[in-house]
C-alpha cells in the first residue's frame, strides 16, 4: 500500500523558475514527481543502501502514466 505525505517547502525563486521551465517542456512530469525523484535520489546516494529509497526512485523515474 502506497501512502503519500504532503509537505510544504520554500525553494529559491531561481530553482522554481527552472522547475517551471522543465515541466513546460516535459509534460509527462509534474512537480510532485520531480521532487520525489530528487529526494529519493539524494537519499539513495547518501544513505546506507536503503532499499525503500531505491524502490521509490526507480518507480518514480520509470513511471509511464
N, CA, C and O of each residue as an XYZ file, in Angstrom:
260
protein
N       0.844     -1.171      0.000
C       0.000      0.000      0.000
C       0.893      1.240      0.000
O       1.713      1.418      0.901
N       0.735      2.090     -1.006
C       1.499      3.331     -1.078
C       0.762      4.436     -0.350
O      -0.366      4.785     -0.696
N       1.403      4.970      0.641
C       0.851      6.085      1.392
C       1.670      7.313      1.043
O       2.899      7.244      1.014
N       1.018      8.431      0.777
C       1.739      9.659      0.485
C       1.542     10.645      1.611
O       0.515     10.645      2.289
N       2.538     11.481      1.799
C       2.527     12.508      2.825
C       2.762     13.837      2.144
O       3.677     13.968      1.331
N       1.959     14.805      2.461
C       2.099     16.127      1.860
C       3.096     16.955      2.668
O       3.053     16.975      3.898
N       4.003     17.643      1.951
C       4.944     18.538      2.618
C       4.888     19.900      1.941
O       4.519     20.016      0.773
N       5.253     20.900      2.678
C       5.352     22.256      2.149
C       6.793     22.699      2.331
O       7.384     22.509      3.394
N       7.351     23.288      1.290
C       8.742     23.700      1.352
C       8.941     24.990      0.568
O       8.279     25.228     -0.442
N       9.850     25.806      1.043
C      10.219     27.013      0.323
C      11.513     26.735     -0.426
O      12.451     26.152      0.119
N      11.548     27.168     -1.699
C      12.734     26.992     -2.518
C      13.111     28.329     -3.127
O      12.258     29.210     -3.237
N      14.368     28.507     -3.528
C      14.770     29.751     -4.178
C      13.965     29.984     -5.467
O      13.621     29.040     -6.178
N      13.680     31.234     -5.744
C      12.896     31.578     -6.925
C      13.559     31.068     -8.212
O      12.869     30.625     -9.130
N      14.881     31.129     -8.278
C      15.595     30.654     -9.462
C      15.343     29.169     -9.700
O      15.184     28.738    -10.842
N      15.305     28.393     -8.628
C      15.029     26.969     -8.746
C      13.596     26.739     -9.208
O      13.336     25.856    -10.025
N      12.679     27.524     -8.691
C      11.278     27.413     -9.096
C      11.111     27.736    -10.578
O      10.376     27.044    -11.282
N      11.779     28.767    -11.052
C      11.706     29.132    -12.474
C      12.292     28.016    -13.341
O      11.750     27.697    -14.399
N      13.378     27.437    -12.897
C      13.992     26.329    -13.626
C      13.051     25.124    -13.664
O      12.925     24.465    -14.696
N      12.400     24.840    -12.554
C      11.440     23.747    -12.488
C      10.271     23.988    -13.434
O       9.864     23.083    -14.162
N       9.731     25.198    -13.427
C       8.624     25.535    -14.320
C       9.021     25.337    -15.777
O       8.250     24.792    -16.567
N      10.204     25.772    -16.125
C      10.700     25.624    -17.489
C      10.823     24.148    -17.865
O      10.434     23.747    -18.962
N      11.359     23.353    -16.965
C      11.493     21.918    -17.214
C      10.124     21.271    -17.420
O       9.937     20.485    -18.348
N       9.177     21.603    -16.559
C       7.850     20.990    -16.634
C       7.109     21.388    -17.900
O       6.327     20.599    -18.431
N       7.341     22.597    -18.388
C       6.706     23.034    -19.629
C       7.187     22.216    -20.825
O       6.430     21.993    -21.771
N       8.428     21.775    -20.787
C       8.967     21.006    -21.909
C       8.902     19.489    -21.691
O       9.279     18.721    -22.576
N       8.435     19.064    -20.536
C       8.303     17.636    -20.229
C       6.916     17.384    -19.616
O       6.798     17.246    -18.398
N       5.877     17.324    -20.445
C       4.502     17.240    -19.930
C       4.180     15.951    -19.180
O       3.173     15.896    -18.475
N       5.001     14.921    -19.310
C       4.737     13.689    -18.571
C       5.252     13.748    -17.128
O       5.055     12.808    -16.358
N       5.901     14.837    -16.770
C       6.375     15.051    -15.401
C       5.533     16.133    -14.737
O       5.002     17.016    -15.409
N       5.414     16.059    -13.418
C       4.780     17.130    -12.651
C       5.670     17.453    -11.455
O       6.657     16.764    -11.197
N       5.314     18.493    -10.743
C       6.137     18.969     -9.623
C       6.342     17.879     -8.586
O       7.456     17.706     -8.090
N       5.311     17.152     -8.251
C       5.434     16.107     -7.235
C       6.381     14.999     -7.682
O       7.167     14.488     -6.884
N       6.306     14.633     -8.946
C       7.184     13.577     -9.457
C       8.642     14.012     -9.446
O       9.523     13.226     -9.099
N       8.902     15.262     -9.825
C      10.275     15.774     -9.820
C      10.837     15.806     -8.398
O      11.969     15.379     -8.168
N      10.061     16.305     -7.457
C      10.523     16.396     -6.066
C      10.756     15.000     -5.491
O      11.749     14.770     -4.801
N       9.849     14.076     -5.770
C      10.005     12.703     -5.277
C      11.253     12.051     -5.856
O      12.006     11.397     -5.135
N      11.476     12.228     -7.165
C      12.673     11.658     -7.798
C      13.939     12.262     -7.203
O      14.891     11.543     -6.902
N      13.951     13.570     -7.034
C      15.135     14.235     -6.487
C      15.435     13.834     -5.051
O      16.584     13.573     -4.694
N      14.395     13.788     -4.234
C      14.595     13.440     -2.834
C      15.011     11.980     -2.687
O      15.895     11.663     -1.891
N      14.386     11.101     -3.442
C      14.750      9.690     -3.331
C      16.155      9.437     -3.867
O      16.868      8.591     -3.327
N      16.574     10.153     -4.921
C      17.943     10.010     -5.418
C      18.945     10.495     -4.374
O      19.969      9.848     -4.156
N      18.665     11.617     -3.732
C      19.540     12.118     -2.674
C      19.689     11.070     -1.569
O      20.802     10.773     -1.134
N      18.572     10.517     -1.125
C      18.624      9.515     -0.056
C      19.312      8.238     -0.518
O      20.028      7.606      0.259
N      19.107      7.855     -1.759
C      19.772      6.678     -2.306
C      21.282      6.861     -2.299
O      22.020      5.935     -1.964
N      21.744      8.048     -2.665
C      23.175      8.312     -2.733
C      23.805      8.561     -1.373
O      25.012      8.375     -1.214
N      23.019      8.975     -0.392
C      23.583      9.389      0.885
C      23.140      8.557      2.079
O      23.382      8.940      3.224
N      22.498      7.427      1.826
C      22.124      6.552      2.937
C      22.858      5.232      2.779
O      23.559      5.010      1.792
N      22.695      4.391      3.730
C      23.403      3.107      3.730
C      22.599      2.037      3.004
O      22.206      1.036      3.602
N      22.355      2.250      1.719
C      21.677      1.235      0.921
C      20.232      1.005      1.279
O      19.768     -0.134      1.252
N      19.515      2.041      1.611
C      18.101      1.913      1.955
C      17.310      1.525      0.706
O      17.151      2.325     -0.216
N      16.826      0.305      0.692
C      16.099     -0.195     -0.481
C      14.797      0.565     -0.722
O      14.324      0.623     -1.858
N      14.217      1.140      0.306
C      12.973      1.899      0.117
C      13.224      3.093     -0.781
O      12.431      3.367     -1.682
N      14.320      3.811     -0.548
C      14.651      4.973     -1.380
C      14.930      4.525     -2.807
O      14.526      5.198     -3.756
N      15.607      3.412     -2.967
C      15.902      2.874     -4.298
C      14.618      2.520     -5.033
O      14.465      2.844     -6.211
N      13.706      1.863     -4.350
C      12.444      1.456     -4.963
C      11.627      2.674     -5.392
O      11.102      2.711     -6.505
N      11.520      3.666     -4.512
C      10.760      4.867     -4.839
C      11.398      5.601     -6.008
O      10.693      6.068     -6.902
N      12.714      5.709     -6.014
C      13.408      6.389     -7.104
C      13.120      5.712     -8.438
O      12.748      6.380     -9.403
N      13.284      4.411     -8.504
C      13.071      3.692     -9.760
C      11.609      3.749    -10.201
O      11.328      3.927    -11.386
N      10.688      3.601     -9.267
C       9.269      3.692     -9.615
C       8.930      5.083    -10.154
O       8.170      5.214    -11.113
N       9.490      6.102     -9.541
C       9.213      7.477     -9.966
C       9.863      7.767    -11.309
O       9.243      8.374    -12.182
N      11.083      7.345    -11.477
C      11.821      7.614    -12.698
C      11.169      6.958    -13.915
O      11.090      7.562    -14.985
N      10.706      5.726    -13.745
C      10.167      4.984    -14.874
C       8.657      4.941    -14.930
O       8.085      4.115    -15.641
N       8.003      5.820    -14.191
C       6.538      5.919    -14.226
C       6.111      6.334    -15.630
O       6.562      7.363    -16.134
N       5.278      5.571    -16.243
C       4.845      5.842    -17.615
C       3.443      6.429    -17.664
O       2.891      6.608    -18.750
N       2.862      6.728    -16.525
C       1.486      7.244    -16.523
C       1.425      8.698    -16.926
O       0.342      9.280    -16.975
